[in-house]
């Protein structure tokens, strides 16, 4: 297959995916966002802010939610192993992010404000330990599960960025903190917005 034929085929696939997404969005039932009650909003804020405080004060980078994330992470390796060695290694982190993101899309589809907020918060919480794991790529001091190989040591070595593990890990953790904080802001904004809607 020539390069131009491969390019045309890739463009056709992308166009097909765009059309599928557009059709999916057109067929979404029209409904208003579900506004959480004031009591539910307060409960969610207590949970989110309490978790942020707990995460900031914790001396252990492995938070209680990370136990669930670890199970999902480990399931991602065999699931993505069909796509080659690199995807097998990367698959743990990918699935760890895709699960909360996929559930967030489900809640978005049904316009469930609190459900979207929780899943986005969970999605961004993953970045904290992913960043810690990335920053450990050269030191390899974290306890490892499974094969005993360090995913990010292998990946960063392949990509020739192992010397940047601390910077990449730090930026990933920062993205997680910002994402969780902005999710809380979005929840309050949506609550106020829907309370003023007819």
N, C-alpha and C positions, 0 to 999 in steps of 0.2 A: 504494500500500500504506500503510495507516495505521500509526501508531507502535506501537500495541499488537500488530498483526499482525506487524510486523517484530521486535518483542521476542519474541513467541511463536516465530517462526521461528528466531531466534538461540538461544533456550533449547533448542529441539528439536535444533539442530545440536550444541550443547554436550553435551546429554544423549546424543546419538548417539556423539560422540567418547568420552565417559566409558564408555559401554557397550562400545565397541570396545576400549578400553584394558583394561577389566576382563576381557573375554573373552580378550584376548591374554595377560594375566598368568595367567589360569587355565590356559591351554593350554601354558604354559612347562614344559618337562620338568624334573622335580624332580631336582636333582643338587647335590652339595656344591661349595663354592668350591674351586677348584684352588689349592693352597698352593704357592708358589714354594719351591724348594729353598733351603737356607741360602746356597749359593754364588750362586744367582740373586738372592736378596734382597740380598746384599752387592754384587753387580754393579749392580743397580738403584740401590741407595743411593749407590754411587760416582758413577753417572751423574747422578742427581738432585742430589745435593749439589755435585758438580762443576759442573753447569750453573748452579745457584743462585749459586755462587761466581763463575763466569765472568760471569753476568748482572750481579751486583752490582759487579764490578770493571771491566766493559766501559765504555770511554769513548764507544763508539758505541751508541746505543739500538737499532740494527738488528742483532739477534743472528743467528747462523747459521740457526736454525730459522725465522726470519722470512722467509728466502728462499722456503721452501715456503709459508708463510702468505701471502706476497705473490701467488704464482701462484693460490692458492685465492681470495684476495680479489678479484683482477682477474676471475676466472671468475664471481664472484658478481654483478657488475654486469649483464652481459647476461642471466644466468639469472633475475634478479629484475626485469628491465626490463619484463616483461609486466604487472607489477602497478602501474605508474605511475612517475612521476619520482622521488618520494621513496624508494620501495622500490628503484628502480634504484641510487640513490646509497647507500642503507643496505645494499643486498644484498651488497656486498663484505665488509663487516664481519660481516653475518649468516652468510654461507657460511663465512667464516673460523672462526666459532664452531660452526656446525652440523656441519661435517665431523668434528672430533675428538669432539664430543658424540655424533654418530651412531655412530661407531666404538666409543665407550665403551659405548653402549647394547648394541651387538652383543656386546661382551666381557662385559658384565653379564649378558646373556641366557644366555651359555654359562658364567657363573661363573668367568671367567678373571681372577684377581686382578691379576696383573702387567699384563695388557692394559688393564684398567680404569684402573689407576694411571697408566700411560703416557699414555693418552688424556686423562684428567683433567688431568694435569700439562701436556700440550700445550694443552688448552683454556684453562687459566688463564695459560699463558705468552703466549697471544695478547693478553691484557689489558695486558701491558707496553707493546707497541708501539701498540696501539689507544689507550691512555692518552696516549702520547707524541704520536700523531697528533691526538688531540682537543685537547691542550694547545697545539698549533701552529696552531689554527684562526684566530687573529687575526694571528699573525706570518707564517704561510705561508712558512716557511724550509726545510721539509723538501723533498727532491727528490720530485717527483710522477711517477707512471707513468700512461700512458693519455692521457686528455683534458687533463691539466694542471690540472684543477679540484680543489680541496681539498674532499673529501667533508664533513668536519666543519665547515668554514667555511660551506658551503651549509646543512647540516642545522641547525647551531646558530643561524644567521641566521633560518631558517624558524621555528624554535621559540623565537626571541627569548631565547636564553641564551648568545649569543656572548661576552658579558662574563664568563661563568663558565667559559670553556674551560679555564683553568688548574686550577680547583678540580675540575671534572668529570674532567679528565685525570688529576689526582693521585689522586682517589678510585678511578678505574679501575685505575691502576697498583698501588695499595695492595691492591685486591681480587685482582689477579693474584698478587702476592707471597704474600698470605695463602692463596689457593687452592692454589698450588704447595706451600707448606709443609705445609698440612693434608693434601694428597694423599700426601706422604711419610709423615706420621704415620699416615694411614689404611692405607697399605701395610704398615707395621710392625705395626700393630694387627691387621690381617687375618692376617698371618703368624703372630703369636702366638696368635690366636684359633683358627685352623685347626690349629695344632700341638697344641693341647690338646683338639681334637675327636676323638671315637672314630673 
